Amino acid sequence: MASARRFAFAGATLVVERRGFGHPPYVLIHGIGMGRSVFADLATHLDDAREVVMVDLPGYGEAPEPARVLTMERTADLVAAYLDSAVHGPAVVIGHSMGSQVALEVAARHPHAVAKLVLVGPTVDPTARTAPRQIGRLLRDLAVESPKVIAVGAREYVRAGPRLSRKFRAMLAHRPEDVLPRVAAPTLVLRGENDLVAPRGWCERIVAALPDGRLAEVSGHGHETMIRDAGPAAALIRAFVGDD
């Protein structure tokens, strides 16, 4: 990996890794239990077109635990503060799973920071807004995933630490359906064809609620579409942004 730097704001810290050149950059925000390392393959498909900015959210990857678990809104404010400090212009913000909730809040709360928005495997489907249902869907999705995905996921979940259950509750408390109408940026909703965590009906509901949204699917992939063979997802993202 390239060298990473820390960015602190309002009592919380991001770890940020940047690679490639070109503006506006792609900003990659990971899901619950993960860290920026899960984007290694995706970044190789994007960084020839423009700069790629990958973050470890507070308490994930190499980023230290904050004093209190952050809400999705506070996490978005932290990401936006970094973008204002170090990017100096709107970015293409890409969130995966829980990261889609953070990315959504960045776009709604800080519209100046987002040129385009990509929500990959977006959570939380309101019909399954409980820990047992979300965990059950994730486990069924992982049951058919490759050993690579399982190994990467297991390593990152261990690194996420003992406060993971509190982070999970913070994710479940957020209501993305209430935020969607406030997002002005053109938005791509991207899901794996076999994604059980972000079912098609929920993703269609997201697109319908967005002022400027569209849906795309990655054939033969599940929820972790950007970890296992990220090329197809990257191609759809690049086409949406105009880098194809």
Residue frames as qw, qx, qy, qz and C-alpha x, y, z in Angstrom:
[[0.000, 0.885, 0.466, 0.000, 0.00, 0.00, 0.00],
 [0.286, 0.640, -0.072, 0.709, 1.00, 3.61, -0.44],
 [0.242, -0.037, -0.568, 0.786, 1.82, 5.63, 2.64],
 [0.269, -0.710, -0.603, -0.245, -1.20, 6.69, 4.69],
 [0.109, 0.268, -0.304, 0.908, -1.86, 9.80, 6.75],
 [0.163, -0.530, -0.761, 0.336, -4.13, 10.63, 9.64],
 [0.087, -0.419, -0.180, -0.886, -6.73, 13.37, 9.66],
 [0.210, -0.389, -0.757, 0.481, -8.40, 14.42, 12.91],
 [0.200, -0.334, -0.200, -0.899, -11.55, 16.48, 13.29],
 [0.618, -0.403, 0.005, -0.675, -14.00, 16.95, 16.19],
 [0.576, -0.429, 0.615, -0.326, -12.42, 14.21, 18.28],
 [0.908, 0.158, 0.387, -0.039, -12.30, 11.50, 15.60],
 [0.146, -0.630, 0.608, 0.462, -9.59, 10.36, 13.19],
 [0.871, 0.464, 0.033, -0.157, -9.50, 9.04, 9.65],
 [0.505, -0.401, 0.597, 0.478, -6.59, 7.21, 8.07],
 [0.597, 0.734, 0.070, -0.317, -6.30, 8.20, 4.41],
 [0.575, -0.192, 0.610, 0.511, -4.35, 6.63, 1.54],
 [0.467, 0.770, 0.020, -0.434, -4.10, 8.38, -1.84],
 [0.539, -0.146, 0.677, 0.480, -2.87, 7.03, -5.16],
 [0.415, 0.540, 0.600, 0.419, -3.02, 8.09, -8.80],
 [0.108, -0.279, 0.022, 0.954, -3.66, 11.53, -10.28],
 [0.093, -0.328, -0.621, -0.706, -6.56, 13.46, -11.72],
 [0.160, 0.238, 0.513, -0.809, -9.55, 15.47, -10.54],
 [0.558, -0.559, 0.304, -0.534, -12.18, 15.01, -9.33],
 [0.063, 0.332, -0.931, 0.140, -10.89, 12.05, -7.32],
 [0.720, -0.282, -0.572, -0.272, -12.69, 8.85, -6.46],
 [0.231, -0.450, 0.608, -0.612, -13.25, 8.69, -2.69],
 [0.646, -0.087, -0.738, -0.175, -13.85, 5.15, -1.39],
 [0.416, -0.406, 0.466, -0.667, -15.73, 4.57, 1.90],
 [0.304, 0.082, -0.949, -0.012, -15.83, 1.02, 3.26],
 [0.660, -0.435, -0.407, -0.458, -18.58, -0.90, 5.01],
 [0.636, -0.637, 0.275, -0.337, -18.99, -2.08, 8.59],
 [0.889, -0.305, 0.327, 0.101, -16.21, -4.24, 9.94],
 [0.793, 0.458, 0.126, 0.381, -14.01, -3.40, 6.95],
 [0.346, -0.714, 0.163, 0.587, -11.18, -0.97, 6.16],
 [0.362, 0.765, -0.259, -0.465, -9.60, 0.64, 3.14],
 [0.224, -0.382, 0.856, 0.266, -7.62, -2.53, 2.29],
 [0.570, 0.351, 0.736, -0.101, -10.77, -4.13, 0.86],
 [0.469, 0.830, 0.098, -0.286, -10.59, -1.62, -2.00],
 [0.395, -0.521, 0.583, 0.483, -7.15, -2.74, -3.19],
 [0.448, 0.228, 0.763, 0.406, -8.48, -4.45, -6.32],
 [0.238, 0.859, 0.454, -0.019, -11.03, -1.75, -7.12],
 [0.155, -0.875, 0.154, 0.432, -8.38, 0.97, -6.84],
 [0.425, -0.264, 0.660, 0.560, -6.20, -0.72, -9.46],
 [0.328, 0.502, 0.717, 0.357, -9.10, -0.42, -11.92],
 [0.014, 0.935, 0.354, -0.014, -9.68, 3.27, -11.15],
 [0.403, -0.767, 0.093, 0.490, -6.35, 4.96, -10.44],
 [0.485, 0.055, 0.492, 0.721, -5.25, 5.15, -14.07],
 [0.104, 0.719, 0.524, 0.444, -8.16, 7.52, -14.74],
 [0.158, -0.796, 0.066, -0.581, -7.91, 9.84, -11.72],
 [0.030, 0.393, -0.723, 0.567, -6.78, 9.99, -8.12],
 [0.691, -0.378, -0.588, -0.186, -8.21, 7.43, -5.71],
 [0.151, -0.483, 0.509, -0.696, -8.67, 8.36, -2.03],
 [0.693, -0.258, -0.668, -0.087, -9.29, 5.44, 0.35],
 [0.260, -0.588, 0.377, -0.666, -10.17, 5.94, 4.00],
 [0.418, -0.218, -0.839, 0.271, -10.24, 3.93, 7.21],
 [0.384, -0.699, -0.208, -0.566, -13.21, 5.27, 9.16],
 [0.218, -0.573, 0.567, -0.551, -12.75, 5.81, 12.93],
 [0.680, -0.245, 0.594, -0.354, -12.35, 2.47, 14.70],
 [0.922, 0.328, 0.197, -0.053, -11.73, 0.49, 11.50],
 [0.738, 0.555, -0.166, 0.346, -8.57, -0.63, 9.74],
 [0.596, 0.073, -0.332, 0.727, -5.67, 1.44, 11.10],
 [0.141, -0.608, -0.025, -0.781, -7.81, 4.31, 12.40],
 [0.109, 0.043, -0.770, 0.627, -8.00, 4.64, 16.20],
 [0.213, -0.605, -0.767, -0.018, -11.24, 4.15, 18.09],
 [0.095, -0.575, -0.001, -0.813, -13.01, 7.43, 18.87],
 [0.139, -0.149, 0.674, -0.710, -14.12, 8.12, 22.44],
 [0.584, 0.285, 0.560, -0.514, -17.68, 7.30, 21.37],
 [0.435, 0.254, 0.776, 0.379, -19.02, 5.37, 18.39],
 [0.098, 0.262, -0.176, -0.944, -19.93, 7.86, 15.67],
 [0.596, 0.532, 0.478, -0.364, -23.33, 8.15, 14.02],
 [0.619, 0.412, 0.488, 0.457, -23.52, 8.03, 10.24],
 [0.133, 0.960, 0.175, 0.172, -24.08, 11.79, 10.25],
 [0.392, -0.851, 0.297, 0.185, -21.00, 12.54, 12.37],
 [0.708, -0.119, 0.542, 0.437, -18.92, 10.18, 10.27],
 [0.484, 0.686, 0.401, 0.367, -20.08, 12.02, 7.15],
 [0.086, -0.996, 0.029, -0.019, -19.11, 15.36, 8.70],
 [0.596, -0.576, 0.447, 0.337, -15.63, 13.96, 9.36],
 [0.655, 0.232, 0.551, 0.462, -15.24, 12.76, 5.77],
 [0.276, 0.879, 0.290, 0.260, -16.50, 16.10, 4.45],
 [0.320, -0.914, 0.180, 0.173, -14.06, 17.98, 6.69],
 [0.646, -0.280, 0.533, 0.470, -11.24, 15.97, 5.18],
 [0.525, 0.538, 0.511, 0.417, -12.43, 16.65, 1.64],
 [0.033, 0.988, 0.123, 0.087, -12.65, 20.37, 2.39],
 [0.471, -0.785, 0.320, 0.245, -9.17, 20.31, 3.89],
 [0.482, -0.398, 0.675, 0.392, -7.30, 18.15, 1.39],
 [0.514, 0.360, 0.712, 0.315, -9.28, 17.70, -1.84],
 [0.007, -0.474, 0.056, 0.879, -10.43, 21.27, -2.56],
 [0.421, 0.203, -0.444, -0.764, -13.34, 20.56, -4.86],
 [0.848, -0.006, 0.188, -0.495, -16.17, 18.11, -5.42],
 [0.115, -0.359, 0.920, 0.105, -15.29, 14.41, -5.56],
 [0.716, -0.030, -0.552, -0.426, -16.85, 11.21, -6.85],
 [0.364, -0.379, 0.681, -0.510, -17.87, 9.66, -3.53],
 [0.691, 0.043, -0.668, -0.274, -18.30, 5.88, -3.50],
 [0.442, -0.381, 0.620, -0.524, -19.69, 4.06, -0.47],
 [0.526, 0.042, -0.826, -0.198, -20.00, 0.31, -0.03],
 [0.509, -0.400, -0.749, 0.139, -22.56, -1.27, 2.33],
 [0.350, -0.766, -0.368, 0.395, -22.54, 0.85, 5.53],
 [0.355, -0.263, 0.209, 0.872, -20.18, 3.19, 3.67],
 [0.048, 0.471, 0.599, 0.646, -23.09, 3.98, 1.35],
 [0.315, -0.817, -0.480, 0.052, -24.93, 5.45, 4.34],
 [0.435, -0.579, 0.020, 0.689, -21.94, 7.65, 5.14],
 [0.272, 0.057, 0.496, 0.822, -21.57, 8.66, 1.49],
 [0.071, -0.676, -0.645, -0.350, -25.28, 9.45, 1.31],
 [0.355, -0.834, -0.301, 0.297, -25.00, 11.75, 4.32],
 [0.411, -0.322, 0.239, 0.819, -21.94, 13.47, 2.83],
 [0.139, 0.318, 0.593, 0.726, -23.96, 14.22, -0.31],
 [0.225, -0.764, -0.568, -0.205, -27.01, 15.44, 1.63],
 [0.461, -0.794, -0.198, 0.343, -25.22, 17.44, 4.33],
 [0.295, -0.641, 0.338, 0.623, -22.27, 18.73, 2.28],
 [0.732, 0.583, 0.353, -0.015, -23.46, 18.90, -1.36],
 [0.224, 0.912, -0.316, -0.136, -20.55, 21.11, -2.39],
 [0.358, -0.562, 0.741, 0.086, -18.20, 18.17, -1.71],
 [0.597, 0.116, 0.793, 0.049, -19.86, 15.67, -4.06],
 [0.240, 0.358, -0.492, -0.757, -19.78, 15.79, -7.86],
 [0.730, -0.001, -0.525, -0.439, -21.27, 12.32, -8.28],
 [0.537, -0.365, 0.618, -0.444, -22.34, 9.64, -5.83],
 [0.622, 0.143, -0.734, -0.234, -22.08, 5.84, -6.07],
 [0.634, -0.343, 0.481, -0.499, -23.92, 3.61, -3.58],
 [0.510, 0.271, -0.800, -0.160, -22.71, 0.00, -3.79],
 [0.509, -0.243, -0.818, 0.113, -24.72, -2.69, -1.99],
 [0.136, -0.456, 0.210, -0.854, -26.49, 0.04, 0.01],
 [0.366, -0.386, -0.796, 0.288, -27.77, -0.62, 3.52],
 [0.196, 0.018, 0.939, -0.280, -30.07, -0.64, 5.49],
 [0.309, -0.285, -0.716, -0.557, -33.12, -2.17, 3.82],
 [0.389, -0.296, 0.314, -0.814, -36.01, -0.99, 6.05],
 [0.871, -0.121, -0.247, -0.406, -37.70, -4.39, 5.78],
 [0.883, -0.067, -0.378, 0.272, -34.73, -5.95, 7.57],
 [0.072, 0.728, -0.314, 0.605, -33.68, -3.24, 10.03],
 [0.778, -0.578, 0.184, -0.166, -32.71, -5.60, 12.85],
 [0.150, -0.660, 0.732, 0.076, -29.37, -7.13, 13.75],
 [0.648, -0.025, 0.761, -0.026, -30.53, -10.76, 13.31],
 [0.697, 0.637, 0.318, -0.085, -31.94, -10.08, 9.84],
 [0.285, 0.890, -0.345, -0.093, -28.93, -8.10, 8.66],
 [0.301, -0.543, 0.784, 0.029, -26.44, -10.64, 10.01],
 [0.728, 0.176, 0.656, -0.090, -28.49, -13.49, 8.60],
 [0.635, 0.763, 0.075, -0.099, -28.52, -11.94, 5.13],
 [0.095, 0.833, -0.541, -0.057, -24.78, -11.26, 5.29],
 [0.495, -0.337, 0.801, -0.018, -23.95, -14.81, 6.36],
 [0.758, 0.399, 0.512, -0.064, -26.08, -16.30, 3.58],
 [0.463, 0.869, -0.151, -0.087, -24.38, -13.98, 1.10],
 [0.103, -0.734, 0.671, 0.015, -20.91, -14.94, 2.35],
 [0.784, -0.100, 0.605, -0.102, -21.75, -18.65, 2.21],
 [0.798, 0.491, 0.316, 0.151, -21.35, -18.58, -1.58],
 [0.147, 0.951, -0.264, -0.071, -18.44, -16.14, -1.71],
 [0.751, 0.443, -0.420, 0.253, -14.85, -16.98, -2.60],
 [0.771, -0.371, -0.290, 0.430, -12.21, -17.86, 0.02],
 [0.378, 0.266, -0.046, 0.886, -10.55, -14.51, -0.78],
 [0.301, -0.606, -0.171, -0.716, -13.62, -12.54, 0.30],
 [0.783, -0.547, -0.290, -0.068, -14.05, -14.59, 3.47],
 [0.739, -0.121, -0.221, 0.625, -10.37, -14.24, 4.41],
 [0.183, 0.371, -0.006, 0.910, -10.31, -10.48, 3.83],
 [0.475, -0.612, -0.242, -0.584, -13.58, -10.00, 5.69],
 [0.816, -0.449, -0.331, 0.149, -12.50, -12.09, 8.68],
 [0.589, 0.027, -0.193, 0.784, -9.24, -10.18, 9.03],
 [0.004, -0.420, -0.050, -0.906, -10.95, -6.79, 8.90],
 [0.616, -0.602, -0.328, -0.388, -13.73, -7.75, 11.31],
 [0.769, -0.338, -0.329, 0.431, -11.10, -8.76, 13.88],
 [0.388, 0.136, -0.079, 0.908, -9.38, -5.41, 13.41],
 [0.238, -0.605, -0.298, -0.699, -12.70, -3.59, 13.95],
 [0.064, 0.277, -0.632, 0.721, -12.44, -4.46, 17.63],
 [0.099, -0.292, -0.895, 0.323, -14.75, -5.26, 20.53],
 [0.221, 0.428, 0.311, -0.819, -17.04, -2.27, 19.93],
 [0.051, -0.026, -0.752, -0.657, -18.31, -3.70, 16.66],
 [0.067, -0.545, -0.835, 0.023, -21.77, -4.38, 18.12],
 [0.033, -0.707, -0.284, 0.647, -22.15, -0.68, 19.02],
 [0.008, 0.353, -0.479, -0.804, -21.08, 0.28, 15.51],
 [0.029, -0.262, -0.897, -0.356, -23.66, -2.12, 14.14],
 [0.037, -0.687, -0.651, 0.320, -26.36, -0.44, 16.22],
 [0.019, -0.604, 0.066, 0.794, -25.28, 2.97, 14.90],
 [0.022, 0.081, -0.738, -0.670, -25.64, 1.64, 11.37],
 [0.079, -0.450, -0.881, -0.122, -29.12, 0.24, 12.06],
 [0.058, -0.656, -0.459, 0.596, -30.28, 3.47, 13.72],
 [0.008, 0.368, -0.317, -0.874, -29.69, 5.43, 10.52],
 [0.549, 0.548, 0.594, -0.214, -32.64, 5.84, 8.12],
 [0.278, -0.162, 0.514, 0.795, -31.28, 6.35, 4.59],
 [0.144, 0.570, 0.738, 0.331, -34.81, 6.43, 3.14],
 [0.118, -0.895, -0.338, 0.266, -35.32, 9.77, 4.88],
 [0.324, -0.622, 0.286, 0.653, -32.12, 11.22, 3.39],
 [0.526, 0.210, 0.663, 0.489, -32.48, 10.19, -0.25],
 [0.269, 0.841, 0.437, 0.169, -34.72, 13.07, -1.42],
 [0.198, -0.945, 0.076, 0.248, -32.13, 15.61, -0.21],
 [0.605, -0.291, 0.509, 0.539, -29.33, 14.31, -2.48],
 [0.427, 0.794, -0.023, -0.433, -28.84, 16.52, -5.52],
 [0.075, -0.565, 0.730, 0.377, -25.80, 14.80, -7.00],
 [0.778, 0.263, -0.431, -0.374, -26.28, 12.33, -9.88],
 [0.516, -0.416, 0.695, -0.277, -26.23, 8.92, -8.20],
 [0.625, 0.215, -0.707, -0.250, -25.47, 5.38, -9.34],
 [0.734, -0.332, 0.460, -0.374, -26.93, 2.59, -7.21],
 [0.515, 0.449, -0.718, -0.137, -24.83, -0.50, -7.87],
 [0.746, -0.312, 0.483, -0.336, -25.55, -4.01, -6.60],
 [0.045, -0.249, 0.944, 0.213, -24.36, -7.52, -7.25],
 [0.563, -0.079, -0.558, -0.605, -26.99, -9.58, -9.02],
 [0.687, -0.254, -0.681, 0.017, -27.02, -12.05, -6.11],
 [0.089, 0.288, -0.483, 0.822, -26.71, -9.52, -3.26],
 [0.439, -0.516, -0.734, -0.030, -28.90, -10.65, -0.35],
 [0.319, -0.413, -0.391, 0.758, -27.98, -7.69, 1.88],
 [0.178, 0.432, -0.056, -0.882, -29.12, -5.09, -0.68],
 [0.470, 0.361, 0.801, 0.089, -32.00, -6.80, -2.53],
 [0.208, 0.278, 0.509, 0.788, -33.18, -5.45, -5.85],
 [0.174, -0.775, -0.569, -0.212, -36.49, -4.17, -4.47],
 [0.430, -0.757, -0.156, 0.466, -34.70, -2.00, -1.92],
 [0.398, -0.223, 0.341, 0.822, -32.28, -0.66, -4.53],
 [0.086, 0.508, 0.607, 0.605, -35.17, 0.19, -6.84],
 [0.294, -0.851, -0.430, 0.072, -36.81, 2.05, -3.97],
 [0.461, -0.541, 0.067, 0.701, -33.60, 4.03, -3.45],
 [0.282, 0.106, 0.505, 0.809, -33.45, 5.01, -7.13],
 [0.071, -0.693, -0.617, -0.366, -37.09, 6.07, -7.10],
 [0.383, -0.835, -0.302, 0.255, -36.52, 8.33, -4.08],
 [0.483, -0.345, 0.189, 0.782, -33.41, 10.03, -5.50],
 [0.314, 0.784, 0.055, -0.533, -33.83, 13.19, -7.59],
 [0.540, 0.671, -0.451, -0.234, -31.27, 11.84, -10.10],
 [0.536, -0.387, 0.747, -0.077, -30.65, 8.12, -9.61],
 [0.750, 0.354, -0.440, -0.344, -30.04, 5.08, -11.76],
 [0.810, -0.330, 0.465, -0.138, -29.53, 1.37, -11.05],
 [0.572, 0.525, -0.614, -0.141, -26.91, -1.05, -12.37],
 [0.899, -0.321, 0.264, -0.141, -26.15, -4.67, -11.49],
 [0.078, 0.601, -0.786, -0.122, -22.98, -6.75, -11.60],
 [0.887, 0.068, -0.309, -0.336, -23.83, -10.17, -12.99],
 [0.856, 0.044, -0.486, 0.172, -22.84, -13.19, -10.90],
 [0.283, 0.290, -0.526, 0.748, -21.73, -11.17, -7.86],
 [0.448, -0.636, -0.620, 0.098, -23.06, -10.76, -4.33],
 [0.279, -0.944, -0.162, 0.074, -22.68, -8.13, -1.64],
 [0.518, -0.641, 0.308, 0.474, -18.88, -8.05, -1.74],
 [0.722, 0.634, 0.236, 0.144, -18.77, -7.24, -5.45],
 [0.220, 0.926, -0.268, 0.151, -15.86, -4.77, -4.99],
 [0.511, -0.609, 0.606, 0.004, -13.63, -7.28, -3.16],
 [0.664, 0.027, 0.717, 0.212, -13.91, -10.31, -5.44],
 [0.411, 0.308, 0.601, 0.612, -13.07, -9.43, -9.03],
 [0.014, 0.682, 0.307, -0.664, -13.75, -5.69, -8.85],
 [0.203, -0.082, 0.547, 0.808, -13.28, -5.16, -12.59],
 [0.012, -0.538, -0.734, -0.414, -16.98, -5.34, -13.59],
 [0.238, -0.824, -0.426, 0.287, -18.03, -2.95, -10.81],
 [0.322, -0.509, 0.172, 0.779, -15.20, -0.58, -11.75],
 [0.186, 0.182, 0.643, 0.720, -16.30, -0.59, -15.40],
 [0.110, -0.738, -0.637, -0.194, -19.83, 0.44, -14.44],
 [0.337, -0.775, -0.189, 0.499, -18.51, 3.16, -12.12],
 [0.328, -0.292, 0.371, 0.818, -16.16, 4.51, -14.79],
 [0.104, 0.428, 0.685, 0.580, -18.95, 4.56, -17.38],
 [0.211, -0.827, -0.515, 0.080, -21.18, 6.48, -14.96],
 [0.349, -0.725, 0.017, 0.593, -18.46, 9.04, -14.26],
 [0.526, 0.839, -0.043, -0.129, -17.33, 9.27, -17.90],
 [0.244, -0.706, 0.641, 0.179, -13.95, 7.56, -17.63],
 [0.831, 0.120, 0.542, 0.045, -14.69, 4.61, -19.94]]
